[in-house]
């Protein structure tokens, strides 16, 4: 029996059971400018496309978050890389105008 591994950018090849997938990497809309419906769509809806997608993955023992490109048809992991290769700044979550959170 073969053990499936994930090439973690921080820790090298590790058993797939050490990881959790958190969904597709998508451009985040501006939270304070989005309507409740737009924000709910961003948070809860995914394209669920067949083919190659970029996904958020976490190596649970180290809490290290990174991006993996995976073929959803074959479940093959094509490459992994640090999120900093894509995202160069943090998003601040300011309260909505009018005192909302």
Secondary structure, DSSP 4 states (H G I P E B T S, - for coil): -PPPEEEETTTEEEEGGGEEEEEE--PPP-TTTS-HHHHHHHHH-----SSEEEEEEEETTTTEEEEEEEETTT--EEEEEEGGGT--SPPP-PPBTTTB-
